[in-house]
Amino acid sequence: MRRAKAHARASHVTVGQVRHLEDGRVEIDCSCGMVLTNGPEWSLDEHIRLHRAEARYLALSEVAPAGMPRLIPVTADRFPR
Ligand SMILES: [Zn+2]
């Protein structure tokens, strides 16, 4: 599980510079290919934090022992329902 967490951390790093869009939004690329951006009710920094947390969660969930009690219910392949 520790290795999965480290791999997730290494797979989701911001790449390049923040781009300032004409509509006032800002965005930056993640190394996984997703574009992270701010919105009406969240900042770019908050999106980056959520994205990294989701990536760590998915990586850990996938390798966690099947019987480990969950806060978030998962399907047989251990991804969230
Ligand atoms: Zn990413």
PDB file of the backbone (N, CA, C, O) and the ligand in Angstrom, with CONECT records:
HET     ZN  A 101       1
ATOM      1  N   MET A   1       0.831  -1.198   0.000  1.00  0.00           N
ATOM      2  CA  MET A   1       0.000   0.000   0.000  1.00  0.00           C
ATOM      3  C   MET A   1       0.869   1.253   0.000  1.00  0.00           C
ATOM      4  O   MET A   1       0.523   2.264  -0.611  1.00  0.00           O
ATOM      5  N   ARG A   2       1.996   1.170   0.693  1.00  0.00           N
ATOM      6  CA  ARG A   2       2.897   2.327   0.718  1.00  0.00           C
ATOM      7  C   ARG A   2       3.443   2.624  -0.683  1.00  0.00           C
ATOM      8  O   ARG A   2       3.566   3.780  -1.088  1.00  0.00           O
ATOM      9  N   ARG A   3       3.766   1.547  -1.411  1.00  0.00           N
ATOM     10  CA  ARG A   3       4.283   1.723  -2.775  1.00  0.00           C
ATOM     11  C   ARG A   3       3.218   2.332  -3.680  1.00  0.00           C
ATOM     12  O   ARG A   3       3.515   3.192  -4.509  1.00  0.00           O
ATOM     13  N   ALA A   4       1.984   1.882  -3.518  1.00  0.00           N
ATOM     14  CA  ALA A   4       0.881   2.415  -4.343  1.00  0.00           C
ATOM     15  C   ALA A   4       0.696   3.905  -4.088  1.00  0.00           C
ATOM     16  O   ALA A   4       0.455   4.680  -5.014  1.00  0.00           O
ATOM     17  N   LYS A   5       0.811   4.294  -2.831  1.00  0.00           N
ATOM     18  CA  LYS A   5       0.651   5.708  -2.485  1.00  0.00           C
ATOM     19  C   LYS A   5       1.768   6.543  -3.097  1.00  0.00           C
ATOM     20  O   LYS A   5       1.522   7.623  -3.633  1.00  0.00           O
ATOM     21  N   ALA A   6       3.003   6.035  -3.015  1.00  0.00           N
ATOM     22  CA  ALA A   6       4.145   6.758  -3.579  1.00  0.00           C
ATOM     23  C   ALA A   6       4.022   6.869  -5.095  1.00  0.00           C
ATOM     24  O   ALA A   6       4.348   7.900  -5.683  1.00  0.00           O
ATOM     25  N   HIS A   7       3.540   5.779  -5.726  1.00  0.00           N
ATOM     26  CA  HIS A   7       3.376   5.795  -7.179  1.00  0.00           C
ATOM     27  C   HIS A   7       2.316   6.824  -7.579  1.00  0.00           C
ATOM     28  O   HIS A   7       2.492   7.558  -8.551  1.00  0.00           O
ATOM     29  N   ALA A   8       1.228   6.873  -6.829  1.00  0.00           N
ATOM     30  CA  ALA A   8       0.167   7.851  -7.123  1.00  0.00           C
ATOM     31  C   ALA A   8       0.703   9.266  -6.987  1.00  0.00           C
ATOM     32  O   ALA A   8       0.408  10.136  -7.806  1.00  0.00           O
ATOM     33  N   ARG A   9       1.490   9.482  -5.950  1.00  0.00           N
ATOM     34  CA  ARG A   9       2.040  10.829  -5.738  1.00  0.00           C
ATOM     35  C   ARG A   9       2.935  11.222  -6.920  1.00  0.00           C
ATOM     36  O   ARG A   9       2.889  12.361  -7.386  1.00  0.00           O
ATOM     37  N   ALA A  10       3.742  10.281  -7.397  1.00  0.00           N
ATOM     38  CA  ALA A  10       4.675  10.568  -8.488  1.00  0.00           C
ATOM     39  C   ALA A  10       3.959  10.725  -9.837  1.00  0.00           C
ATOM     40  O   ALA A  10       4.485  11.353 -10.756  1.00  0.00           O
ATOM     41  N   SER A  11       2.765  10.150  -9.944  1.00  0.00           N
ATOM     42  CA  SER A  11       2.037  10.164 -11.216  1.00  0.00           C
ATOM     43  C   SER A  11       1.147  11.391 -11.377  1.00  0.00           C
ATOM     44  O   SER A  11       0.562  11.602 -12.439  1.00  0.00           O
ATOM     45  N   HIS A  12       1.045  12.196 -10.331  1.00  0.00           N
ATOM     46  CA  HIS A  12       0.155  13.358 -10.390  1.00  0.00           C
ATOM     47  C   HIS A  12       0.887  14.601  -9.891  1.00  0.00           C
ATOM     48  O   HIS A  12       0.667  15.081  -8.779  1.00  0.00           O
ATOM     49  N   VAL A  13       1.755  15.095 -10.745  1.00  0.00           N
ATOM     50  CA  VAL A  13       2.470  16.341 -10.427  1.00  0.00           C
ATOM     51  C   VAL A  13       2.083  17.385 -11.468  1.00  0.00           C
ATOM     52  O   VAL A  13       1.867  17.059 -12.635  1.00  0.00           O
ATOM     53  N   THR A  14       1.998  18.623 -11.045  1.00  0.00           N
ATOM     54  CA  THR A  14       1.648  19.680 -11.986  1.00  0.00           C
ATOM     55  C   THR A  14       2.816  19.905 -12.940  1.00  0.00           C
ATOM     56  O   THR A  14       3.985  19.814 -12.567  1.00  0.00           O
ATOM     57  N   VAL A  15       2.448  20.206 -14.199  1.00  0.00           N
ATOM     58  CA  VAL A  15       3.430  20.339 -15.266  1.00  0.00           C
ATOM     59  C   VAL A  15       3.343  21.734 -15.869  1.00  0.00           C
ATOM     60  O   VAL A  15       2.251  22.209 -16.181  1.00  0.00           O
ATOM     61  N   GLY A  16       4.473  22.383 -16.033  1.00  0.00           N
ATOM     62  CA  GLY A  16       4.504  23.676 -16.718  1.00  0.00           C
ATOM     63  C   GLY A  16       3.971  24.806 -15.854  1.00  0.00           C
ATOM     64  O   GLY A  16       3.985  24.745 -14.624  1.00  0.00           O
ATOM     65  N   GLN A  17       3.499  25.840 -16.544  1.00  0.00           N
ATOM     66  CA  GLN A  17       3.074  27.070 -15.873  1.00  0.00           C
ATOM     67  C   GLN A  17       1.554  27.162 -15.802  1.00  0.00           C
ATOM     68  O   GLN A  17       0.849  26.557 -16.610  1.00  0.00           O
ATOM     69  N   VAL A  18       1.063  27.913 -14.843  1.00  0.00           N
ATOM     70  CA  VAL A  18      -0.362  28.215 -14.754  1.00  0.00           C
ATOM     71  C   VAL A  18      -0.745  29.077 -15.955  1.00  0.00           C
ATOM     72  O   VAL A  18      -0.063  30.051 -16.276  1.00  0.00           O
ATOM     73  N   ARG A  19      -1.862  28.702 -16.626  1.00  0.00           N
ATOM     74  CA  ARG A  19      -2.363  29.502 -17.754  1.00  0.00           C
ATOM     75  C   ARG A  19      -3.537  30.355 -17.274  1.00  0.00           C
ATOM     76  O   ARG A  19      -4.434  29.874 -16.582  1.00  0.00           O
ATOM     77  N   HIS A  20      -3.508  31.619 -17.652  1.00  0.00           N
ATOM     78  CA  HIS A  20      -4.584  32.547 -17.295  1.00  0.00           C
ATOM     79  C   HIS A  20      -5.502  32.686 -18.498  1.00  0.00           C
ATOM     80  O   HIS A  20      -5.087  33.190 -19.542  1.00  0.00           O
ATOM     81  N   LEU A  21      -6.748  32.242 -18.359  1.00  0.00           N
ATOM     82  CA  LEU A  21      -7.690  32.252 -19.472  1.00  0.00           C
ATOM     83  C   LEU A  21      -8.415  33.593 -19.560  1.00  0.00           C
ATOM     84  O   LEU A  21      -8.450  34.369 -18.604  1.00  0.00           O
ATOM     85  N   GLU A  22      -8.992  33.842 -20.740  1.00  0.00           N
ATOM     86  CA  GLU A  22      -9.660  35.131 -20.966  1.00  0.00           C
ATOM     87  C   GLU A  22     -10.863  35.327 -20.059  1.00  0.00           C
ATOM     88  O   GLU A  22     -11.208  36.458 -19.719  1.00  0.00           O
ATOM     89  N   ASP A  23     -11.506  34.227 -19.665  1.00  0.00           N
ATOM     90  CA  ASP A  23     -12.693  34.358 -18.802  1.00  0.00           C
ATOM     91  C   ASP A  23     -12.325  34.507 -17.324  1.00  0.00           C
ATOM     92  O   ASP A  23     -13.197  34.527 -16.455  1.00  0.00           O
ATOM     93  N   GLY A  24     -11.025  34.610 -17.053  1.00  0.00           N
ATOM     94  CA  GLY A  24     -10.599  34.844 -15.679  1.00  0.00           C
ATOM     95  C   GLY A  24     -10.177  33.591 -14.936  1.00  0.00           C
ATOM     96  O   GLY A  24      -9.570  33.665 -13.868  1.00  0.00           O
ATOM     97  N   ARG A  25     -10.505  32.423 -15.514  1.00  0.00           N
ATOM     98  CA  ARG A  25     -10.099  31.185 -14.851  1.00  0.00           C
ATOM     99  C   ARG A  25      -8.592  30.961 -15.040  1.00  0.00           C
ATOM    100  O   ARG A  25      -7.958  31.548 -15.918  1.00  0.00           O
ATOM    101  N   VAL A  26      -8.052  30.098 -14.190  1.00  0.00           N
ATOM    102  CA  VAL A  26      -6.660  29.691 -14.329  1.00  0.00           C
ATOM    103  C   VAL A  26      -6.628  28.175 -14.394  1.00  0.00           C
ATOM    104  O   VAL A  26      -7.479  27.509 -13.804  1.00  0.00           O
ATOM    105  N   GLU A  27      -5.651  27.620 -15.109  1.00  0.00           N
ATOM    106  CA  GLU A  27      -5.555  26.170 -15.217  1.00  0.00           C
ATOM    107  C   GLU A  27      -4.108  25.747 -15.331  1.00  0.00           C
ATOM    108  O   GLU A  27      -3.236  26.525 -15.717  1.00  0.00           O
ATOM    109  N   ILE A  28      -3.874  24.476 -14.979  1.00  0.00           N
ATOM    110  CA  ILE A  28      -2.530  23.908 -15.098  1.00  0.00           C
ATOM    111  C   ILE A  28      -2.685  22.425 -15.408  1.00  0.00           C
ATOM    112  O   ILE A  28      -3.661  21.798 -14.996  1.00  0.00           O
ATOM    113  N   ASP A  29      -1.722  21.866 -16.133  1.00  0.00           N
ATOM    114  CA  ASP A  29      -1.777  20.456 -16.504  1.00  0.00           C
ATOM    115  C   ASP A  29      -1.236  19.587 -15.383  1.00  0.00           C
ATOM    116  O   ASP A  29      -0.301  19.966 -14.677  1.00  0.00           O
ATOM    117  N   CYS A  30      -1.844  18.406 -15.231  1.00  0.00           N
ATOM    118  CA  CYS A  30      -1.294  17.376 -14.353  1.00  0.00           C
ATOM    119  C   CYS A  30      -0.557  16.384 -15.244  1.00  0.00           C
ATOM    120  O   CYS A  30      -0.914  16.209 -16.409  1.00  0.00           O
ATOM    121  N   SER A  31       0.458  15.742 -14.704  1.00  0.00           N
ATOM    122  CA  SER A  31       1.246  14.801 -15.499  1.00  0.00           C
ATOM    123  C   SER A  31       0.430  13.589 -15.957  1.00  0.00           C
ATOM    124  O   SER A  31       0.881  12.843 -16.826  1.00  0.00           O
ATOM    125  N   CYS A  32      -0.765  13.379 -15.388  1.00  0.00           N
ATOM    126  CA  CYS A  32      -1.618  12.263 -15.818  1.00  0.00           C
ATOM    127  C   CYS A  32      -2.416  12.620 -17.060  1.00  0.00           C
ATOM    128  O   CYS A  32      -3.043  11.750 -17.666  1.00  0.00           O
ATOM    129  N   GLY A  33      -2.399  13.908 -17.450  1.00  0.00           N
ATOM    130  CA  GLY A  33      -3.122  14.327 -18.637  1.00  0.00           C
ATOM    131  C   GLY A  33      -4.357  15.151 -18.337  1.00  0.00           C
ATOM    132  O   GLY A  33      -4.928  15.766 -19.237  1.00  0.00           O
ATOM    133  N   MET A  34      -4.774  15.170 -17.084  1.00  0.00           N
ATOM    134  CA  MET A  34      -5.962  15.954 -16.729  1.00  0.00           C
ATOM    135  C   MET A  34      -5.578  17.420 -16.556  1.00  0.00           C
ATOM    136  O   MET A  34      -4.484  17.734 -16.087  1.00  0.00           O
ATOM    137  N   VAL A  35      -6.495  18.317 -16.942  1.00  0.00           N
ATOM    138  CA  VAL A  35      -6.291  19.746 -16.744  1.00  0.00           C
ATOM    139  C   VAL A  35      -6.997  20.150 -15.448  1.00  0.00           C
ATOM    140  O   VAL A  35      -8.188  19.897 -15.269  1.00  0.00           O
ATOM    141  N   LEU A  36      -6.244  20.778 -14.557  1.00  0.00           N
ATOM    142  CA  LEU A  36      -6.799  21.212 -13.276  1.00  0.00           C
ATOM    143  C   LEU A  36      -7.098  22.697 -13.377  1.00  0.00           C
ATOM    144  O   LEU A  36      -6.309  23.459 -13.935  1.00  0.00           O
ATOM    145  N   THR A  37      -8.251  23.111 -12.832  1.00  0.00           N
ATOM    146  CA  THR A  37      -8.662  24.503 -12.981  1.00  0.00           C
ATOM    147  C   THR A  37      -9.460  24.970 -11.773  1.00  0.00           C
ATOM    148  O   THR A  37      -9.903  24.162 -10.956  1.00  0.00           O
ATOM    149  N   ASN A  38      -9.635  26.256 -11.670  1.00  0.00           N
ATOM    150  CA  ASN A  38     -10.499  26.777 -10.610  1.00  0.00           C
ATOM    151  C   ASN A  38     -11.925  26.868 -11.131  1.00  0.00           C
ATOM    152  O   ASN A  38     -12.169  26.693 -12.324  1.00  0.00           O
ATOM    153  N   GLY A  39     -12.855  27.140 -10.243  1.00  0.00           N
ATOM    154  CA  GLY A  39     -14.254  27.237 -10.633  1.00  0.00           C
ATOM    155  C   GLY A  39     -14.939  28.299  -9.803  1.00  0.00           C
ATOM    156  O   GLY A  39     -14.295  29.027  -9.048  1.00  0.00           O
ATOM    157  N   PRO A  40     -16.263  28.382  -9.948  1.00  0.00           N
ATOM    158  CA  PRO A  40     -16.991  29.439  -9.226  1.00  0.00           C
ATOM    159  C   PRO A  40     -16.875  29.316  -7.704  1.00  0.00           C
ATOM    160  O   PRO A  40     -16.966  30.311  -6.984  1.00  0.00           O
ATOM    161  N   GLU A  41     -16.674  28.087  -7.224  1.00  0.00           N
ATOM    162  CA  GLU A  41     -16.677  27.898  -5.770  1.00  0.00           C
ATOM    163  C   GLU A  41     -15.431  27.195  -5.263  1.00  0.00           C
ATOM    164  O   GLU A  41     -15.396  26.760  -4.112  1.00  0.00           O
ATOM    165  N   TRP A  42     -14.410  27.074  -6.099  1.00  0.00           N
ATOM    166  CA  TRP A  42     -13.170  26.442  -5.638  1.00  0.00           C
ATOM    167  C   TRP A  42     -11.981  27.078  -6.334  1.00  0.00           C
ATOM    168  O   TRP A  42     -12.084  27.574  -7.456  1.00  0.00           O
ATOM    169  N   SER A  43     -10.847  27.051  -5.640  1.00  0.00           N
ATOM    170  CA  SER A  43      -9.624  27.625  -6.195  1.00  0.00           C
ATOM    171  C   SER A  43      -8.843  26.557  -6.951  1.00  0.00           C
ATOM    172  O   SER A  43      -9.112  25.364  -6.807  1.00  0.00           O
ATOM    173  N   LEU A  44      -7.879  26.988  -7.754  1.00  0.00           N
ATOM    174  CA  LEU A  44      -7.004  26.038  -8.451  1.00  0.00           C
ATOM    175  C   LEU A  44      -6.276  25.172  -7.423  1.00  0.00           C
ATOM    176  O   LEU A  44      -6.136  23.963  -7.613  1.00  0.00           O
ATOM    177  N   ASP A  45      -5.821  25.779  -6.352  1.00  0.00           N
ATOM    178  CA  ASP A  45      -5.113  25.025  -5.315  1.00  0.00           C
ATOM    179  C   ASP A  45      -6.004  23.941  -4.712  1.00  0.00           C
ATOM    180  O   ASP A  45      -5.545  22.832  -4.440  1.00  0.00           O
ATOM    181  N   GLU A  46      -7.278  24.267  -4.504  1.00  0.00           N
ATOM    182  CA  GLU A  46      -8.209  23.264  -3.959  1.00  0.00           C
ATOM    183  C   GLU A  46      -8.416  22.115  -4.941  1.00  0.00           C
ATOM    184  O   GLU A  46      -8.527  20.959  -4.532  1.00  0.00           O
ATOM    185  N   HIS A  47      -8.468  22.432  -6.243  1.00  0.00           N
ATOM    186  CA  HIS A  47      -8.637  21.361  -7.223  1.00  0.00           C
ATOM    187  C   HIS A  47      -7.403  20.454  -7.244  1.00  0.00           C
ATOM    188  O   HIS A  47      -7.520  19.231  -7.328  1.00  0.00           O
ATOM    189  N   ILE A  48      -6.229  21.068  -7.166  1.00  0.00           N
ATOM    190  CA  ILE A  48      -4.997  20.284  -7.130  1.00  0.00           C
ATOM    191  C   ILE A  48      -4.994  19.363  -5.907  1.00  0.00           C
ATOM    192  O   ILE A  48      -4.640  18.188  -6.013  1.00  0.00           O
ATOM    193  N   ARG A  49      -5.384  19.892  -4.759  1.00  0.00           N
ATOM    194  CA  ARG A  49      -5.420  19.086  -3.528  1.00  0.00           C
ATOM    195  C   ARG A  49      -6.403  17.932  -3.646  1.00  0.00           C
ATOM    196  O   ARG A  49      -6.081  16.801  -3.283  1.00  0.00           O
ATOM    197  N   LEU A  50      -7.609  18.214  -4.157  1.00  0.00           N
ATOM    198  CA  LEU A  50      -8.617  17.163  -4.311  1.00  0.00           C
ATOM    199  C   LEU A  50      -8.143  16.108  -5.301  1.00  0.00           C
ATOM    200  O   LEU A  50      -8.280  14.910  -5.049  1.00  0.00           O
ATOM    201  N   HIS A  51      -7.590  16.547  -6.420  1.00  0.00           N
ATOM    202  CA  HIS A  51      -7.123  15.623  -7.453  1.00  0.00           C
ATOM    203  C   HIS A  51      -6.063  14.675  -6.889  1.00  0.00           C
ATOM    204  O   HIS A  51      -6.125  13.468  -7.127  1.00  0.00           O
ATOM    205  N   ARG A  52      -5.116  15.198  -6.163  1.00  0.00           N
ATOM    206  CA  ARG A  52      -4.056  14.353  -5.585  1.00  0.00           C
ATOM    207  C   ARG A  52      -4.622  13.400  -4.544  1.00  0.00           C
ATOM    208  O   ARG A  52      -4.210  12.244  -4.458  1.00  0.00           O
ATOM    209  N   ALA A  53      -5.578  13.897  -3.750  1.00  0.00           N
ATOM    210  CA  ALA A  53      -6.195  13.041  -2.732  1.00  0.00           C
ATOM    211  C   ALA A  53      -6.987  11.905  -3.390  1.00  0.00           C
ATOM    212  O   ALA A  53      -6.929  10.764  -2.932  1.00  0.00           O
ATOM    213  N   GLU A  54      -7.722  12.212  -4.458  1.00  0.00           N
ATOM    214  CA  GLU A  54      -8.474  11.184  -5.173  1.00  0.00           C
ATOM    215  C   GLU A  54      -7.526  10.142  -5.758  1.00  0.00           C
ATOM    216  O   GLU A  54      -7.794   8.943  -5.695  1.00  0.00           O
ATOM    217  N   ALA A  55      -6.423  10.608  -6.323  1.00  0.00           N
ATOM    218  CA  ALA A  55      -5.458   9.685  -6.934  1.00  0.00           C
ATOM    219  C   ALA A  55      -4.858   8.758  -5.871  1.00  0.00           C
ATOM    220  O   ALA A  55      -4.718   7.556  -6.097  1.00  0.00           O
ATOM    221  N   ARG A  56      -4.506   9.322  -4.717  1.00  0.00           N
ATOM    222  CA  ARG A  56      -3.953   8.495  -3.634  1.00  0.00           C
ATOM    223  C   ARG A  56      -4.993   7.501  -3.144  1.00  0.00           C
ATOM    224  O   ARG A  56      -4.683   6.333  -2.908  1.00  0.00           O
ATOM    225  N   TYR A  57      -6.237   7.971  -2.989  1.00  0.00           N
ATOM    226  CA  TYR A  57      -7.300   7.090  -2.517  1.00  0.00           C
ATOM    227  C   TYR A  57      -7.505   5.917  -3.483  1.00  0.00           C
ATOM    228  O   TYR A  57      -7.563   4.763  -3.059  1.00  0.00           O
ATOM    229  N   LEU A  58      -7.613   6.215  -4.763  1.00  0.00           N
ATOM    230  CA  LEU A  58      -7.859   5.151  -5.743  1.00  0.00           C
ATOM    231  C   LEU A  58      -6.714   4.141  -5.752  1.00  0.00           C
ATOM    232  O   LEU A  58      -6.941   2.935  -5.848  1.00  0.00           O
ATOM    233  N   ALA A  59      -5.478   4.644  -5.651  1.00  0.00           N
ATOM    234  CA  ALA A  59      -4.317   3.754  -5.666  1.00  0.00           C
ATOM    235  C   ALA A  59      -4.307   2.856  -4.433  1.00  0.00           C
ATOM    236  O   ALA A  59      -4.039   1.659  -4.537  1.00  0.00           O
ATOM    237  N   LEU A  60      -4.594   3.425  -3.277  1.00  0.00           N
ATOM    238  CA  LEU A  60      -4.617   2.642  -2.039  1.00  0.00           C
ATOM    239  C   LEU A  60      -5.773   1.653  -2.043  1.00  0.00           C
ATOM    240  O   LEU A  60      -5.619   0.498  -1.646  1.00  0.00           O
ATOM    241  N   SER A  61      -6.942   2.123  -2.500  1.00  0.00           N
ATOM    242  CA  SER A  61      -8.132   1.277  -2.502  1.00  0.00           C
ATOM    243  C   SER A  61      -7.928   0.033  -3.356  1.00  0.00           C
ATOM    244  O   SER A  61      -8.384  -1.057  -3.010  1.00  0.00           O
ATOM    245  N   GLU A  62      -7.238   0.214  -4.473  1.00  0.00           N
ATOM    246  CA  GLU A  62      -7.035  -0.881  -5.416  1.00  0.00           C
ATOM    247  C   GLU A  62      -6.188  -2.007  -4.819  1.00  0.00           C
ATOM    248  O   GLU A  62      -6.376  -3.174  -5.166  1.00  0.00           O
ATOM    249  N   VAL A  63      -5.267  -1.668  -3.933  1.00  0.00           N
ATOM    250  CA  VAL A  63      -4.348  -2.683  -3.395  1.00  0.00           C
ATOM    251  C   VAL A  63      -4.659  -3.061  -1.950  1.00  0.00           C
ATOM    252  O   VAL A  63      -4.018  -3.956  -1.401  1.00  0.00           O
ATOM    253  N   ALA A  64      -5.622  -2.402  -1.331  1.00  0.00           N
ATOM    254  CA  ALA A  64      -5.957  -2.721   0.066  1.00  0.00           C
ATOM    255  C   ALA A  64      -6.542  -4.131   0.156  1.00  0.00           C
ATOM    256  O   ALA A  64      -7.256  -4.562  -0.748  1.00  0.00           O
ATOM    257  N   PRO A  65      -6.243  -4.852   1.242  1.00  0.00           N
ATOM    258  CA  PRO A  65      -6.818  -6.190   1.414  1.00  0.00           C
ATOM    259  C   PRO A  65      -8.342  -6.153   1.297  1.00  0.00           C
ATOM    260  O   PRO A  65      -8.990  -5.205   1.739  1.00  0.00           O
ATOM    261  N   ALA A  66      -8.892  -7.191   0.700  1.00  0.00           N
ATOM    262  CA  ALA A  66     -10.316  -7.207   0.367  1.00  0.00           C
ATOM    263  C   ALA A  66     -11.211  -7.027   1.587  1.00  0.00           C
ATOM    264  O   ALA A  66     -12.271  -6.411   1.486  1.00  0.00           O
ATOM    265  N   GLY A  67     -10.802  -7.552   2.731  1.00  0.00           N
ATOM    266  CA  GLY A  67     -11.677  -7.516   3.897  1.00  0.00           C
ATOM    267  C   GLY A  67     -11.570  -6.259   4.739  1.00  0.00           C
ATOM    268  O   GLY A  67     -12.260  -6.136   5.751  1.00  0.00           O
ATOM    269  N   MET A  68     -10.724  -5.328   4.345  1.00  0.00           N
ATOM    270  CA  MET A  68     -10.513  -4.136   5.167  1.00  0.00           C
ATOM    271  C   MET A  68     -11.774  -3.271   5.181  1.00  0.00           C
ATOM    272  O   MET A  68     -12.273  -2.896   4.120  1.00  0.00           O
ATOM    273  N   PRO A  69     -12.293  -2.952   6.362  1.00  0.00           N
ATOM    274  CA  PRO A  69     -13.513  -2.135   6.430  1.00  0.00           C
ATOM    275  C   PRO A  69     -13.332  -0.790   5.747  1.00  0.00           C
ATOM    276  O   PRO A  69     -12.270  -0.175   5.831  1.00  0.00           O
ATOM    277  N   ARG A  70     -14.396  -0.337   5.061  1.00  0.00           N
ATOM    278  CA  ARG A  70     -14.306   0.867   4.237  1.00  0.00           C
ATOM    279  C   ARG A  70     -15.205   1.977   4.739  1.00  0.00           C
ATOM    280  O   ARG A  70     -16.295   1.736   5.259  1.00  0.00           O
ATOM    281  N   LEU A  71     -14.729   3.184   4.574  1.00  0.00           N
ATOM    282  CA  LEU A  71     -15.559   4.368   4.773  1.00  0.00           C
ATOM    283  C   LEU A  71     -16.434   4.576   3.539  1.00  0.00           C
ATOM    284  O   LEU A  71     -17.613   4.913   3.647  1.00  0.00           O
ATOM    285  N   ILE A  72     -15.834   4.370   2.361  1.00  0.00           N
ATOM    286  CA  ILE A  72     -16.536   4.516   1.084  1.00  0.00           C
ATOM    287  C   ILE A  72     -16.745   3.119   0.499  1.00  0.00           C
ATOM    288  O   ILE A  72     -15.768   2.411   0.257  1.00  0.00           O
ATOM    289  N   PRO A  73     -17.989   2.706   0.266  1.00  0.00           N
ATOM    290  CA  PRO A  73     -18.249   1.376  -0.290  1.00  0.00           C
ATOM    291  C   PRO A  73     -17.579   1.210  -1.659  1.00  0.00           C
ATOM    292  O   PRO A  73     -17.535   2.139  -2.465  1.00  0.00           O
ATOM    293  N   VAL A  74     -17.055  -0.010  -1.897  1.00  0.00           N
ATOM    294  CA  VAL A  74     -16.394  -0.287  -3.170  1.00  0.00           C
ATOM    295  C   VAL A  74     -16.981  -1.531  -3.810  1.00  0.00           C
ATOM    296  O   VAL A  74     -17.595  -2.361  -3.138  1.00  0.00           O
ATOM    297  N   THR A  75     -16.788  -1.652  -5.109  1.00  0.00           N
ATOM    298  CA  THR A  75     -17.228  -2.833  -5.831  1.00  0.00           C
ATOM    299  C   THR A  75     -16.165  -3.927  -5.691  1.00  0.00           C
ATOM    300  O   THR A  75     -15.161  -3.731  -5.007  1.00  0.00           O
ATOM    301  N   ALA A  76     -16.382  -5.071  -6.331  1.00  0.00           N
ATOM    302  CA  ALA A  76     -15.479  -6.206  -6.197  1.00  0.00           C
ATOM    303  C   ALA A  76     -14.062  -5.858  -6.663  1.00  0.00           C
ATOM    304  O   ALA A  76     -13.087  -6.419  -6.164  1.00  0.00           O
ATOM    305  N   ASP A  77     -13.954  -4.935  -7.616  1.00  0.00           N
ATOM    306  CA  ASP A  77     -12.606  -4.552  -8.069  1.00  0.00           C
ATOM    307  C   ASP A  77     -12.013  -3.432  -7.195  1.00  0.00           C
ATOM    308  O   ASP A  77     -10.958  -2.878  -7.505  1.00  0.00           O
ATOM    309  N   ARG A  78     -12.723  -3.111  -6.088  1.00  0.00           N
ATOM    310  CA  ARG A  78     -12.250  -2.183  -5.069  1.00  0.00           C
ATOM    311  C   ARG A  78     -12.259  -0.727  -5.484  1.00  0.00           C
ATOM    312  O   ARG A  78     -11.594   0.105  -4.868  1.00  0.00           O
ATOM    313  N   PHE A  79     -13.002  -0.423  -6.516  1.00  0.00           N
ATOM    314  CA  PHE A  79     -13.190   0.981  -6.878  1.00  0.00           C
ATOM    315  C   PHE A  79     -14.512   1.466  -6.261  1.00  0.00           C
ATOM    316  O   PHE A  79     -15.407   0.657  -6.017  1.00  0.00           O
ATOM    317  N   PRO A  80     -14.641   2.763  -6.008  1.00  0.00           N
ATOM    318  CA  PRO A  80     -15.862   3.286  -5.388  1.00  0.00           C
ATOM    319  C   PRO A  80     -17.105   2.930  -6.200  1.00  0.00           C
ATOM    320  O   PRO A  80     -17.059   2.871  -7.428  1.00  0.00           O
ATOM    321  N   ARG A  81     -18.214   2.695  -5.504  1.00  0.00           N
ATOM    322  CA  ARG A  81     -19.470   2.383  -6.199  1.00  0.00           C
ATOM    323  C   ARG A  81     -20.022   3.608  -6.883  1.00  0.00           C
ATOM    324  O   ARG A  81     -21.074   3.539  -7.518  1.00  0.00           O
TER     325      ARG A  81
HETATM  326 ZN    ZN A 101      -3.280  13.769 -12.211  1.00  0.00          ZN2+
END
